Amino acid sequence: MAQKREETNDLTLQVLEYLNKKGYSKSEAMLRMESNTEGGPLQTTADEPVGVKYMRVFGSKYRLRVNGTAFNALIMFLEGAQKQGSAVLVNILQTKLQTVTFESSTDSQSFLARLLDRASQTENYPAEDEGIPGHNAGSANIDQAPGSTILARLRLGPAPMEPDLMDEVRARLGEEDSRHPPVGGQSSLSQHFEQQIKREESEDAPGRTELPLPVSSDRDVAMEVQKIKENRDRFKIESRTGGVGPAVSVVMFTFHNTYDSINCLDFTQDNLLVAAGMSESYIRVWTLDGNPLPSTGAQSNGNLQPSASRRLIGHSGPVYNVSFSPSAEPLGTSADPSNSTFSKYLLSCSADKTVRLWSLESWTCVVVYKEHNDIVWDVRWGPFGHYFLTGSYDRTARLWSTDRIESLRMFVGHDSDVDVVCFHPNNAYVFTGSCDKTVRMWKVTDAVAVRMFTGHAGNLTSIACSPSGKLLASADDSGTIILWDLAPGKLLKRMRGHQKGGIWSLTWSAESTVLVSGAGDGTVRVWDVVVPNDAAGGQGRVIGEGGAGQKINVDGGTQGQGVGGKKKGKDVVVTSDQISAFPTKKSPVYKVHFTRKNLVLAGGAYMP
């Protein structure tokens, strides 16, 4: 009897191997269950909400590549363990998975070796023929056609300048050069402009008509002139020399006696103002130098005394983000309002589902934008002003312009709320980060997603695109920063050093070679973008926790035990591309900002 049973099992295994080679993956148990008259056939549709969603979006099962011998052994095991509940796994194999078996070849790397090699990689992505058809994890392809591996072509070059604006800027720069000739081997402003400007449209740059801007004004000319001047006179951050990273200094503004009421911060690009969104539903604006805020004629006739700060009241819920309109350092002592390069507007978003536009000249609310159906988490100005972007708990992001009260575009596709948003420097693309742990890149003209980046283990807390327009940095609440190469849609590297709690702000240097991050662990960290994080020959060094008053040395050591002699915290792995870390005493860092002259501003609130 035992010999007969063994012969039956051998015959069954041979039949299954033959059917498997012919592409027929159903087992004997599956066939019996389908033809079972008592229980009826197995359902062939995805009934769970997640299954319904993916089956509707991608229209196919999850592809799983597995060794043929291993798959046959699994089927044999499940057939003999039906009393132990193997029917549940068989149901999953039949309804949710499309198994693709393969045989190990003798001339290639073994299956186990390939598996171990993939485990050591940082991407942790499935193979191209594995996963949800149409998702193409790891390649950032959002084409839903099964098997498609062709990425949508991007135009990441700088936006071309209008011919009339270019002529006016060139003339103004010539006047500045004659008034203030370059000294000390400096290039003239006109020469620097000719090196920086992109004159004609090309295949790697968007067209001027894709996202139209208002007619250029005298203020736009003054802004462009000042941008050229700031870029020429900036502190140039060179790459590493002899293993030593570039020196970057940080100016930290700490807010005291806030009682954990500050939700967000933002600095103006002219480095004159800072705004904070409060949980008490108002906004407060300060001058960074302590001088009184400018007042309009209407205010000067009243009883208001000169003050270095001012409240903006109007929201009926906590303010979750604020954003100043683009600005530049003031041009000399010109009193002409048309040449003013100060920030004119402030945007704010709130739990009351609205976005408000505030005038910094009259200090009043100008427009209230109402379209989102839930909390608005983030708001950001476009690189040229006029347009701005919002992200909401209603799982959508929306594009707006200051001359309309309705949104221009709605970006839909995330499975959870859109927490963070940002613009591409050429204004042709926008980025959204969500609690579904993905970052999506959208084309503004038709609101179509052109990239989807997957790889985060936590919720997205901050994203920032480099000034070069070629790289994207994204951070999550697990303390990890990921760099993405936009054109091929590939993950470049992961940077670790922050503790858990959220990396709330990212900012790039003008050269796109250095990244600065600020987080809830009370540290500001400087990262080398160019050097791979395995340059030191390892996965990173282990140091003590930053923040809480500890000094982090460049060799990875720490000094002291924190405030009040507290016990040393757990170790933190820091990748080798971290240049330096600046710990605060007890101040979570809400905002970091690289000025156009490559100086870093940071802001946070002291939490005793």
Secondary structure, DSSP 8 states (H G I E B T S, - for coil): -HHHHHHHHHHHHHHHHHHHHTT----HHHHHHHT-TTT-----S--SHHHHHHHHHH-S-EEEEEEHHHHHHHHHHHHTTGGGTHHHHHHHHHHTEEEEEE---TTS--HHHHHHHHHTSSS----TTSBSTTT-TTTT----STT---------S-----HHHHHHHHHHHHHHHHHS---TT---HHHHHHHH---S--TTS--TTSS------HHHHHHHHHHHHHHHTS------BTTB-----EEEEEE-S-TT-EEEEEE-TTSSEEEEEETTSEEEEEETT-------HHHHTTT----SEEEEE--SS-EEEEEE-------TT---GGG--S--EEEEEETTS-EEEEETTTTEEEEEE---SS-EEEEEE-TTSSEEEEEETTSEEEEEETT-SS-SEEEE--SS-EEEEEE-TTSSEEEEEETTSEEEEEETTTTEEEEEEE--SS-EEEEEE-TTSSEEEEEETTSEEEEEETTTTEEEEEEE---SS-EEEEEE-TTS-EEEEEETTSEEEEEESSS-TTTTSSS-EEE---STT-EE-TTS-EES--GGG------EEE-TTEEEEEE-SS--EEEEEE-TTS-EEEEEE---
